[in-house]
Amino acid sequence: MEKNYNQLAVKMVLNEWDRQNAFFKRIIDSLTDEQLAKQISPGRNTGVYLLGHLVAITDSIFPLLEAGSKEYPELYETFVDKPDGSGGPVPTIADLKSKLSAVNARMEKVSAAMTTDAWFSRHTSVSAEDFQKEPHRNKLNIILNRTSHMSYHLGQLALLQKQ
Amino acid sequence: MEKNYNQLAVKMVLNEWDRQNAFFKRIIDSLTDEQLAKQISPGRNTGVYLLGHLVAITDSIFPLLEAGSKEYPELYETFVDKPDGSGGPVPTIADLKSKLSAVNARMEKVSAAMTTDAWFSRHTSVSAEDFQKEPHRNKLNIILNRTSHMSYHLGQLALLQKQ
């Protein structure tokens, strides 16, 4: 019988997510509020926007995993639907940091409760028909994609460290 | 019998690597040589350095996968061991782009030849003893880690697009 690596594969993907999240926390903790308010490069997003953006994206994973609705839909509006500096109300940095802890704690709880079969099941934004043809479009793949997305923005946030 | 997702899990990780690599190519193709020569942010790495860095890192994966040695060890010296602007000879952008294609073609060939069991086997920089305790430190995990690493720098390279 072929060896079964299901659980190990899930663990690897979740580990990488955790690793990038720990890195995210280290970067955020290393930056002052003044640094976070700066643009990562002239004319580009501010650190605050990227912080809010990453909190909103993590929060938007739960519905895809069939694990309930977004906790902070207003963050999605401000930090995903709208570009930086669009003039609406922006939460304080302390508020965003506390929401970052909250979405991460929720993700940990949700992850711990998911079975391996659930991870490899279809996520809610792919149809049953498409999923049959493309079984890699499962819930675990959402975590894989969102890890790359987080890393992409971490490379930008890290630029604020010497500004 | 529990369903076996081994092959699917491997495919998902390789897909994400390919997706980020395709994105890398799109970013590089969108930049002029002049833009690539610029720093991503004042005092930080140039686009050329990051291009060379990512080629060198991909090239350094092959030994870890027991798939032969680095093809361009000199790139590793220039773009990983040494920081940007350390004064040594730097290849041309055209040369780096051609080496990027070469390492990606080699990776595709190596990947196609690897069995699922090989992907989940220990990579060469972890000891047999440690691997027994930490079976996630396998060859597939290298691809997972290096995908995050690539995304991190893509977020930075993308900043050159409007400079």
Chai-1 contact restraints between the chains, C-beta under 6 A:
chainA,res_idxA,chainB,res_idxB,connection_type,confidence,min_distance_angstrom,max_distance_angstrom,comment,restraint_id
A,N4,B,N4,contact,1.0,0.0,6.0,A-B,restraint_1
A,Y5,B,N6,contact,1.0,0.0,6.0,A-B,restraint_2
A,Y5,B,F120,contact,1.0,0.0,6.0,A-B,restraint_3
A,N6,B,Y5,contact,1.0,0.0,6.0,A-B,restraint_4
A,L8,B,P135,contact,1.0,0.0,6.0,A-B,restraint_5
A,A9,B,A9,contact,1.0,0.0,6.0,A-B,restraint_6
A,K11,B,H136,contact,1.0,0.0,6.0,A-B,restraint_7
A,M12,B,H136,contact,1.0,0.0,6.0,A-B,restraint_8
A,M12,B,N141,contact,1.0,0.0,6.0,A-B,restraint_9
A,E16,B,L144,contact,1.0,0.0,6.0,A-B,restraint_10
A,Q20,B,S148,contact,1.0,0.0,6.0,A-B,restraint_11
A,S41,B,S41,contact,1.0,0.0,6.0,A-B,restraint_12
A,S41,B,L159,contact,1.0,0.0,6.0,A-B,restraint_13
A,F120,B,Y5,contact,1.0,0.0,6.0,A-B,restraint_14
A,P135,B,L8,contact,1.0,0.0,6.0,A-B,restraint_15
A,H136,B,K11,contact,1.0,0.0,6.0,A-B,restraint_16
A,H136,B,M12,contact,1.0,0.0,6.0,A-B,restraint_17
A,N141,B,M12,contact,1.0,0.0,6.0,A-B,restraint_18
A,L144,B,E16,contact,1.0,0.0,6.0,A-B,restraint_19
A,S148,B,Q20,contact,1.0,0.0,6.0,A-B,restraint_20
A,S148,B,S151,contact,1.0,0.0,6.0,A-B,restraint_21
A,S151,B,S148,contact,1.0,0.0,6.0,A-B,restraint_22
A,S151,B,S151,contact,1.0,0.0,6.0,A-B,restraint_23
A,S151,B,Y152,contact,1.0,0.0,6.0,A-B,restraint_24
A,Y152,B,S151,contact,1.0,0.0,6.0,A-B,restraint_25
A,Y152,B,L154,contact,1.0,0.0,6.0,A-B,restraint_26
A,Y152,B,G155,contact,1.0,0.0,6.0,A-B,restraint_27
A,H153,B,G155,contact,1.0,0.0,6.0,A-B,restraint_28
A,L154,B,Y152,contact,1.0,0.0,6.0,A-B,restraint_29
A,G155,B,Y152,contact,1.0,0.0,6.0,A-B,restraint_30
A,G155,B,H153,contact,1.0,0.0,6.0,A-B,restraint_31
A,G155,B,G155,contact,1.0,0.0,6.0,A-B,restraint_32
A,G155,B,Q156,contact,1.0,0.0,6.0,A-B,restraint_33
A,Q156,B,G155,contact,1.0,0.0,6.0,A-B,restraint_34
A,L159,B,S41,contact,1.0,0.0,6.0,A-B,restraint_35
